[in-house]
Amino acid sequence: MRPSRCEAHNATVTMRRPQCGTGERNRTCRWCCPEERSSTTRVCDARMSWSTVRSTVCSWAVLPAVDCAASTAKGSAAMSQSVRRAANIIDSIAAAPKSVAQLAEEFELHRSTMFRELQTLEEVGYVRRRRDGTYALAFRLVALGQASLESLDLRQAAFATVRRLHRLVGNTVHVAALMDDSIIYVDKVEDASGLRMYSRVGSPVRPHCSAVGKAILAYSGTAERDAVLAGTDWKKYTESTITTYPALAAELDIVAEQGWAADRGEFEDFVNCVAVPIWASSHVVGGLSLTAIRMVQDLDQLLPHIPLMQRSAAAISRELG
């Protein structure tokens, strides 16, 4: 009986499972591995004498070379896709509580798969299951969002000034920040009369139909402006909404010349708004706005507040340094 050997590599020495990324074809046969079952085999030792041994090796197979980089890249891509999907699920739930069935249909997943995704998000405290079976944001995620907002330099610098402005005018006051390719509301004080606006702290600004969005874009560089507008849907919300890039560019030229921007019922036809930019180190970092219901104050009644708003924006800029 012939000694047990790797027929592919003609080796009679102990054969080991290949190390990751190894490509040597030597007598250790790192490209080979044993099938895991036991057998009795006659082998030839170093003195050329025969003996019978009990071995877990009964046959050998040649393994293909393992591409570690490709395997790692594939794993990373799968992980990235999973994280991205979880983030998109959170975004969807943030807009409105939804059931497993609704989310499964939205993301084109089997209900059991979506249920597992939601279970994981629930375990880490990002979503919670309500009594009606729908899922909503959990308090841990809300706390993280609040912590993120509190860490923003602009929000901290504007906090006291915004509240002084609110005490003087009584209107809803917003602060928005330019963050990468988005404009985000980072602070808000509601109207003193109790009227509440649609906007929420942490939500994105619609740049083509908001005064604060236009106040920021008017003084942004071309690359920054284009990056922000790349995700704009140019939806026509009212008869006054600007829906094309050329029309918005013309409006922004006017804003840059006069130093302030206006929303003339462009998102909600019963709401008017004026805004001014906030500067730091000679570049725009955000905007400050006042909002009013048209039946309470029309645009002409908001315009006299612009000098006070500009002084408030300057005070915020000084706080930013």
C-alpha angles and dihedrals in degrees: 000000000000119000117260109266144155101262093198095056101023093233129148097182125099110295120219135195109263120264114239111277095005118141106174117129097203137132092283087066096214089176090065136074133182126248107244104246132102128246142158113249136178110229135182116235130207092276090055092247122135125239137170116237136178109237139173088218115090103149140002135223131199111238123211115247111272115234100211094185093052092046092050092046091051091050092048091050091051091048092048091051091050093050091046091051091050090051091049091050090053090049091051093049090046089061092052137337111267140187127240090255093052093048093045090054093045094051096034094238133136112263092242091054092049091047090055091049091052092046090056092048089048092051092055091047100249098116135022133205114237127212092259091058097254124122125236136174114287125228095252090063091047089052091050090051091050091048090051092051092048090054092058112107093213094054092048093046093048099041101094095035093051092054092048089052091049092052090053100046106020094214127124107277124204133188117197128186131209104234115179104296097347140070111221132189105240101172139017137178114195124233113280090233091063096252109142126212126216094245123105131198108255095027123115123258119237097235099198096054107031130084094221091049091052092045089057098041093049090066099034124103119260093255093050092046093050092047092054094045093046090083096043116119093201088220116179104233097168138000088270097053116121107230106176135063095233092052091048092047090054090050091049091053089057091047092051091051098047098036100234140066135220137206107208099192091302098143100022114015093218094054128080127188141180126198143182130199125255117220135203125178093349096306132092115256102169149331142254121216143182121209132195139175108250093231089057100038128002123210093267089060091052096051096074088063093062096090090052090048091051091052089049091050089050090052090052090050090054090052089052089053 
